[in-house]
Amino acid sequence: MTRYEQLAAQIRQQIEDHIWQVGDRLPSLSLMTVVQAYQLLESQGWVVARPQSGYYVANRNNSFAAAKGGKGLHLNENVEINASIFGVLQACKDPDIIPFGSAFPEPALLDEPKLAKSLASVARRLSKFNTPANLPPGNEQLRRNIAQRYATQGIHVAPDEIVITAGAMESLVLSLQSVTQPGDWVVIESPAFYGSLQAIERLKLKAIAIKTDPIFGIDLDALEEIANKYPIKACWLMTHYQNPLGGTMPQANKKRLVDILNKHQIALIEDDVYGELYFGNKQPIPAKALDTKGNFFHCSSFSKCLAPGYRVGWVAAGHHATKIQHLQMMSTVSASVPTQLAIAEYLSLGGYDNHLRKLRQTMEQRQHQMLGAIAKYMPASVKVNMPKGGYFLWLEFEAPFNAIRLYQLALKEGISIAPGSMFSTSEQFNHAFRLNASFTWNEQVEEAMKTLGRLCHYLINERRE
Ligand SMILES: Cc1ncc(COP(=O)(O)O)c(C=O)c1O
């Protein structure tokens, strides 16, 4: 098969799986291979060309087959971290605090005014039938919109494999719950997104935290060793712009990761909430793309790019999709219906990719501004990463720097930070902290960075005395 014939077969499969439906406009790309693939599909009656407009899915007047159901180590037996994380997050709610400790992007960067119009429009049209129709797995149009976004990345995820959830947090917890029983072992990163620690505490699981590199992600030699020794059920990690370190797994590492997990029948729970926030022009491909057995979960949401408060996320759950729906029915019942419909309408109107392009450029600019302020105000001994996406910076001083004290002192001056202790149940990150770099650069933000720098100097000098 030639390249364009392969591509045509893929697109045809996507049409059969209802990722693209009758009348949908297919992505317009001027690449010769794509044009040839569309021409081939046109000759076979799958698509129609409309002059000056592009290629559309043809009405073949048949009912398509239903989509196939998808296809340094730290051991911790008792994870208890929820209470301390709660305190740090509460501090970010105060509008007078500069929220460098927050995990949310600056609200002004999001496309909420346009989305609000979609919300108002769907609210006017909501009928009594909307609720049952949008129960798990969630709104069909939205699941197709998401499947189309995967398809444009070359990843085949059928809409039936997707479950809409209340943000990524619900999708991650349900995924973990669906493959574990209390007392099971799971692997997480070290340091890890605190949500994974909270979920493990709630589900009464045992965690093994594996050293994670600020550039390349989780240590795969250590993972292999652990997988040989322990009956691990799931591995929860971030492949892109890891929270808090910022690293992204190279493609070769993703391949090795998938091989290790498949060999030991460990489910991957891939948390990819920052995957759309890449700098440059090439979106990294998730490990889920290498899943041939339908055993991996790819979890994400609209919280980091569009509307955190709408609480709309999803999981591409492979053959676990039905189990996820059962678990969701027993907990939250479903994601909010009006916000699902609003996002589905917003995506169908077009313009999301334009918004994302601008958002990525702004995030990159702001990261540079924040790095500039760190160089200007922080003690020279600071170590800071330079992620290629997302909006977090991870700063470390030589131990025994006390980032919890920094957090307390900064809060008194009206600034929040996320101390390293939030990201681990051990004390090994007490000398580090995470900053949110998404805020509009203004005098107040600059002044806050100056204050943080002064406090870091103070803590280092105090240690020497
Ligand atoms: C790494 C990571 N995963 C998941 C989430 C949860 O996302 P959501 O707000 O969509 O539930 C967050 C939010 O901070 C996050 O940083």
The ligand as an SDF file (V2000), in Angstrom:
LIG
                    3D

 16 16  0  0  0  0  0  0  0  0999 V2000
   -1.3660   17.3010   36.3180 C   0  0  0  0  0  0  0  0  0  0  0  0
   -2.8110   17.5590   36.5410 C   0  0  0  0  0  0  0  0  0  0  0  0
   -3.6990   16.5950   36.3090 N   0  0  0  0  0  0  0  0  0  0  0  0
   -5.0130   16.7790   36.5000 C   0  0  0  0  0  0  0  0  0  0  0  0
   -5.5070   17.9880   36.9570 C   0  0  0  0  0  0  0  0  0  0  0  0
   -6.9730   18.1330   37.1920 C   0  0  0  0  0  0  0  0  0  0  0  0
   -7.5610   18.7780   36.1120 O   0  0  0  0  0  0  0  0  0  0  0  0
   -9.1170   19.1880   36.1160 P   0  0  0  0  0  0  0  0  0  0  0  0
   -9.1840   20.5710   36.6660 O   0  0  0  0  0  0  0  0  0  0  0  0
   -9.5250   19.1000   34.7010 O   0  0  0  0  0  0  0  0  0  0  0  0
   -9.8350   18.2020   36.9770 O   0  0  0  0  0  0  0  0  0  0  0  0
   -4.5990   19.0240   37.2160 C   0  0  0  0  0  0  0  0  0  0  0  0
   -5.0850   20.3060   37.7360 C   0  0  0  0  0  0  0  0  0  0  0  0
   -4.3790   21.0230   38.3740 O   0  0  0  0  0  0  0  0  0  0  0  0
   -3.2310   18.8140   36.9920 C   0  0  0  0  0  0  0  0  0  0  0  0
   -2.3160   19.7620   37.1990 O   0  0  0  0  0  0  0  0  0  0  0  0
  1  2  1  0
  2  3  1  0
  2 15  2  0
  3  4  2  0
  4  5  1  0
  5  6  1  0
  5 12  2  0
  6  7  1  0
  7  8  1  0
  8  9  2  0
  8 10  1  0
  8 11  1  0
 12 13  1  0
 12 15  1  0
 13 14  2  0
 15 16  1  0
M  END
$$$$
